[in-house]
Amino acid sequence: METSQEELKSANEELQSTNEELQSTNEEMVTSKEELQSLNEELITLNAELQSKNEALSETSDDLKNLLDSTQVATLFLDNNLKIKRFTPYVTKIISLIQSDMGRPITDIVSNLQYDLVKDVNEVLETLVSKETQVQTRDGGSYRLHIVPYRTVDNAIDGVVITFTDVTDFRKMAVGMTERTLYAEAIIRNSS
């Protein structure tokens, strides 16, 4: 009987020890659960902030796209490797571009220009000095071309922005005026 009491006492002590370990484990699990809840709340807050920033970025992107489209200025964005980053619909009259051309080098694209665009783009990237000139298209169009370095918010150069302003009507008007002036001068010379 004494042996069984000692065995019961020993078993009871083991059960108490196991119970204490289980209570300690339970407390650790409660603490871990509280930490996880706290982390989850932080993640929910961060996710809401990220979603808000994504919505603002999307709205800004939409605003810029609408601004570029509404200016009706043919604009082409190239990266430092002369790959197409973005373009406005109006540039497709001058350079044969489609949406799937994004990421392709401009050297792979058919152009309607009678002008070496790549040479001047490389020059602007090397010197970081803007370039402005008048160019002609094969179909008789005239454009004022402006190439400027593309600067990031951090003032790093990340390619170029090329704009084409249609000056065909002005050029035709200037040619017409020149022809009229020459005609008038010829009349004056002949009447003298």
DOROVO-331460 format. One record per residue: z negated, y negated, x negated of N, C-alpha, C, CB in turn. Coordinates in steps of 0.2 Angstrom, whole numbers, plus 5000, padded with zeros to 4 digits. Glycine has a CB too. Layout:
REM DOROVO-331460
ZYXZYXZYXZYX;...
//
This chain:
REM DOROVO-331460
500050064996500050005000500049944996499450005005;499649944990499649884986500349874983499149894980;500649924981501349924978501849884983501649984976;501749914990502249884994502049814996502249925001;501449794995501249724996501549674991500449714997;501449704985501749664979502549664979501549704972;502849714982503549714983503749664988503849784985;503349664994503449614999503349544996502949625005;502849534992502649474989503249444985501949474985;503449494981504049484976504649464980504149544971;504749504985505349494989505349424993505449544995;504749404995504649344998504749284993503849335001;504449294987504649244982505349234981504249254976;505749284980506449284979506749254985506749354978;506549264991506849234997506749164997506549265003;506049144995505949074995506349034989505149064993;506449064984506849044978507549034981506849084972;507849084984508549084987508549024992508749154990;508049024996508048965001508048894998507448975006;507648884993507648824989508348814986507148824984;508648864983509348854980509848834986509548914977;509848864991510248854997510148785000510148905003;509548765000509348695002509648644997508648685003;509548654991509848614986510648614986509648634979;510948664987511648674988511848634994511948744988;511448634999511648605006511548525005511148625011;511048505001511048435000511648404995510348424996;511848444991512348434987513048424991512548484981;513048474995513648475000513648415005513748535004;513048395007513048335011513148275007512248325014;512948265001513148214997513848204995512748214990;514148264994514848274993515248244999515048344991;515048275005515348255011515348175012515048285017;514748145011514648075011515148035006513948055010;515248065000515648034995516348044998515548064988;516548095000517248105003517348065009517348185005;516948055013517048005019517147935016516448005023;516747915011516747845008517447845005516247835003;517647895001518347884998518947885003518447954993;518847925009519347925014519347855017519147975019;518747825018518747755021519147705016518047735022;519047715010519347675005520147685005519147684998;520347745006521047765006521347735012521147845006;521047745018521247715024521347635023520747725030;520847605020520947535019521547515014520347505016;521547555009522147545004522847555007522047584998;522847615011523447625015523647575020523347695019;523147545023523347485028523647425024522747465032;523347415018523547355014524247375011523047345008;524347435009525047455007525547445012525047525004;525347475018525847465024525947395025525547505030;525447355025525547285026526047245021524947245027;525947265015526347235010527047265010526047255003;527147335012527847355013528147325019527747435015;527847305024528147275030528347205027527647265036;527947165024528047105021528647105016527447065017;528747155012529247165007529947175011529147225002;529847215016530447235021530647175024530247295026;530247135027530447075030530747025025529847035033;530447015019530746975014531446995012530346965008;531547065011532147095010532647075015532147165009;532447085022532947065027533146995027532547085034;532646955026532746875026533246865020532146845024;533146895014533646875009534346905010533346905002;534346965013535046995015535346945020534947065018;535046925025535246875030535446815027534846865036;535046785023535246725019535946735015534646705015;535946785011536546795007537146805012536446855003;537046845017537646855022537846785025537446905027;537346745027537546685031537846635026536846665034;537746635020538046585016538746595015537746585009;539046655017539746665016540046655009540146625021;539546665004539846654997539846724994539346614993;540446744991540546804988540046814982541246824986;539546854983539046864977539046934975538346844980;538946944968538947014965538347014960539647034962;537947064961537347074956537547134952536747074960;537547124945537547174940536947184936538247164936;536847244934536247254929536447244922535947324930;536047254917536247244910536747294908535647244906;536847344911537347394909538047384913537147464910;538047324917538647314921538747354927539247314917;538147384929538247424935538047384941537747484935;538347394947538247354953537647374956538847374958;537247314957536547324960536647304967536047274956;537047254969537047234976537647184976536347194978;537947174983538447124984538447104991539147154981;538747044992538847024999539547045001538746944999;539547055008540247075011540847035009540147075018;540746975007541246925006541646944999541046855006;541246974995541546994988542047044988540947014983;542047084994542547134995543247114995542347185001;543347044997544047014997544347014990544046955001;543847004985544046994978544047054974543646934975;543547094975543447154971543347214976542847154966;543747264976543747324980543047364980544347364979;542547344984541947374984541747404990541347324982;541447464990541147494996540447504994541547554998;539947524999539247534998539147584993538947555005;539547634993539447694988539547674981539847754990;539847614980539947594973539347564970540447534973;538747554974538147534971537947584965537547534976;537747564959537547604954538147624949537247664956;538747604951539347614947539447554943539947634951;539747574937539947514932540547474935540147544925;540547404935541047364937541747384934540847294936;541647404928542247424924542647484928542147444917;542347524932542647574936542947554943542147634937;542947484944543147464951543747424950542547414954;544147434955544847394955544647324958545347424960;544947274954544847204955545547174957544547164949;545447124962546047084964546147024959546047064971;545647014954545646954950546246964944545046944947;546546904943546946894937546546864931547546854938;546046904929545446874925545046934922545046824929;544846924916544446974912543646954914544546974905;543446984919542746964922542247004917542646994929;542347064915541947094910541747064904542147164909;542347034901542246994895541746934896542946964892;541846894901541346844902540646864904541646794907;540646914908539946944910539546964903540047004914;539946994899539547014892539346954888540047064888;539846904888539646844885539046814888540246794885;538946804894538346774897537746814896538446774905;537846884896537246924894537046924887537447004895;537546904882537346894875537046834874537946904871;537346774877537146714875536546684880537746664875;536546714886536146684891536246614894535346694889;536946594893537146534895537646544901537546494889;537546514906537946514912538646504911537646474918;539146534914539846514914540146504920540246584911;540546444920540846424926541646414925540546364929;542046444929542746434928543146444935543046484923;543746424935544146444941544646504939544646374943;544646544944545046604943545546614949544546674943;546046654948546546674953546546744955547246644951;546746754961546746824963547546844964546446844970;547646904964548346924964548746904970548447004963;548346894976548646874982548646794983548246904988;548546764977548646684977547946654979549146674982;547446684980546846644981546546614975546246694984;546146564976545846524970545046524971546146454969;544746534966543946544967543646504961543746614967;543146474963542646444957542146504956542346374960;542146524950541746584948541146554944542146634943;540546574945539946554942539546624940539546504947;539446624934539046684931538446664928539446724926;537846684931537246664928536746724926536846614933;536346724921535946774920535446784926535446764914;535346854927534846874933534146874930535046934936;533746824932533046824929532546854934532846754927;532046894931531546924936530946874936531346994933;530546894940529946854941529546844934529446884946;529646894930529246894923529746854918529146964921;530246824920530746794916531146834911530446734912;531146904913531546944909532346944912531247024910;532746954908533446964910533647034912533946934904;533847034918534047104921534747104924533547124927;535147074920535847074923536147004924535947124929;536647004928536946934930537046934938537646934926;537146874940537346854947537946824946536746814951;538446844950539146814950539346794957539646874947;539546724957539646704964540446674963539246644966;540746684969541446664970541446614976541946724970;541646554974541746504980542546494981541346434978;542746504987543446504989543646424988543546534996;544146414984544346344983545146344984544246314976;545346394988546146404989546446344992546246464993;546046324998546346265001546346204997545946255008;545846194993545746134989546346134984545046124985;546446194981546946194976547646184979546946264973;547746214985548446194988548446124990548446234995;547946094992547946024993548145984987547245994997;547746004981547945964975548645974973547445994970;548946034974549646044972550046004976549746124972;549946004983550345964987550245884986550045974994;549745864984549645794982550045774976548845774981;549945824971550345814964551045814966550145874959;551345854970552045864972552245794975552245924976;551845764980552045704983552045644979551545694989;551545644974551445594969552145594965550845604964;552345654962552945664958553545634962553045734956;553545654969554145634973554145564974554045674980;553545534975553545454976553745424969552845434978;553445444964553645414957554445424956553345454951;554745484958555445484957555845444962555645564959;555545424968555945374972555845304969555545384979;555245294967555245224964555645214958554445214962;555745264953556145264948556845254950556045324943;557045294955557745294957557945224960557945354961;557445194964557645134967557545074963557145124973;557345084957557345024952557945014948556745034947;
//
